[in-house]
Amino acid sequence: MDKPLPYHDELRSLLEDLAELEPRVGPDELRALWFDSLYWLGQSYVRPDHLSHWSACFNERELKAMAEFHIMFDELHDQLPGWGTDWRSSPQWRQVAAAAKLALNDFTAVA
């Protein structure tokens, strides 16, 4: 892969933050970044030409890994504790972190 397109770096970085349950980002922002800002696949408000550009930033393996991660994250979304709790210790967030680590294994290394 040549130089990754813009969304590749952003999604990879977000998956890294999710895998580490990055406290500087926090639970609410981790959710918002994934569901509202960066993961577009299947979101009806994204124009088709923008979705094509977004999809072109990833290879098939990466798209599949993100889709599988998204399904699991979406299933747990309503159960995830937010700020004001020990959110990083919750079993739900730990499951999200483990799934993010698996998804990262399928991402192309950036040189």
C-alpha positions as CSV (number, residue, x, y, z in Angstrom):
1,M,0.0,0.0,0.0
2,D,1.3,3.4,-0.9
3,K,0.7,6.3,1.5
4,P,-2.6,5.6,3.2
5,L,-5.5,7.9,2.5
6,P,-6.7,10.3,5.2
7,Y,-9.3,8.2,6.9
8,H,-7.0,5.2,7.2
9,D,-4.7,7.0,9.7
10,E,-7.7,8.4,11.7
11,L,-9.5,5.1,12.0
12,R,-6.3,3.2,12.9
13,S,-5.5,5.8,15.6
14,L,-9.1,5.5,16.9
15,L,-8.8,1.7,17.1
16,E,-5.5,2.1,18.9
17,D,-7.2,4.4,21.5
18,L,-10.1,1.9,21.8
19,A,-7.7,-1.0,22.3
20,E,-6.0,0.9,25.1
21,L,-9.2,2.5,26.5
22,E,-7.3,5.7,26.3
23,P,-8.2,7.8,29.4
24,R,-7.2,11.1,27.8
25,V,-9.9,10.5,25.2
26,G,-12.6,9.1,27.5
27,P,-15.6,6.9,27.1
28,D,-18.0,9.4,25.6
29,E,-15.5,10.7,23.0
30,L,-14.4,7.2,22.0
31,R,-18.1,6.3,21.3
32,A,-18.8,9.6,19.5
33,L,-15.7,9.4,17.3
34,W,-16.6,5.8,16.2
35,F,-20.4,6.2,15.8
36,D,-20.7,9.8,14.7
37,S,-17.5,10.9,13.1
38,L,-15.2,8.3,11.6
39,Y,-16.9,5.0,10.9
40,W,-19.2,5.8,7.9
41,L,-20.0,2.4,6.4
42,G,-23.8,2.0,6.2
43,Q,-24.6,5.5,7.5
44,S,-27.4,6.9,5.5
45,Y,-26.5,10.6,6.0
46,V,-23.2,10.2,4.1
47,R,-23.3,11.1,0.4
48,P,-22.5,8.2,-1.9
49,D,-19.4,9.9,-3.4
50,H,-18.1,10.6,0.1
51,L,-18.7,7.0,1.1
52,S,-16.8,5.8,-2.0
53,H,-13.8,8.0,-1.1
54,W,-14.0,6.8,2.5
55,S,-14.1,3.1,1.4
56,A,-11.2,3.6,-0.9
57,C,-9.0,4.4,2.1
58,F,-9.0,0.8,3.2
59,N,-8.4,-2.6,1.8
60,E,-11.0,-5.4,1.9
61,R,-9.4,-7.0,5.0
62,E,-9.5,-3.7,6.9
63,L,-13.1,-3.0,5.9
64,K,-14.1,-6.5,7.1
65,A,-12.3,-6.0,10.4
66,M,-13.9,-2.7,11.0
67,A,-17.4,-4.0,10.1
68,E,-16.9,-6.9,12.5
69,F,-15.7,-4.6,15.2
70,H,-18.6,-2.2,14.6
71,I,-21.2,-5.0,15.0
72,M,-19.8,-5.9,18.5
73,F,-19.4,-2.3,19.5
74,D,-22.9,-1.4,18.4
75,E,-24.3,-4.4,20.4
76,L,-22.6,-3.1,23.6
77,H,-23.1,0.6,23.0
78,D,-26.0,1.1,25.4
79,Q,-24.3,-1.0,28.1
80,L,-21.0,1.0,28.2
81,P,-20.5,3.1,31.3
82,G,-19.4,6.7,30.9
83,W,-17.5,9.3,32.9
84,G,-18.1,9.3,36.6
85,T,-17.4,5.5,36.8
86,D,-14.4,3.3,36.6
87,W,-15.3,2.8,33.0
88,R,-11.9,1.2,32.0
89,S,-12.5,-1.7,34.4
90,S,-16.0,-2.5,33.1
91,P,-16.3,-5.9,31.4
92,Q,-18.1,-4.2,28.4
93,W,-15.3,-1.7,27.8
94,R,-12.7,-4.5,28.2
95,Q,-14.6,-6.5,25.5
96,V,-14.5,-3.4,23.2
97,A,-10.8,-3.1,23.8
98,A,-10.2,-6.8,23.0
99,A,-12.2,-6.5,19.8
100,A,-10.3,-3.3,18.8
101,K,-7.0,-5.1,19.2
102,L,-8.3,-7.9,16.9
103,A,-9.3,-5.4,14.3
104,L,-5.9,-3.7,14.5
105,N,-4.3,-7.1,13.6
106,D,-6.0,-6.8,10.2
107,F,-4.9,-3.3,9.5
108,T,-2.1,-2.6,7.1
109,A,1.0,-1.4,8.9
110,V,1.8,2.2,8.1
111,A,5.5,2.9,7.4
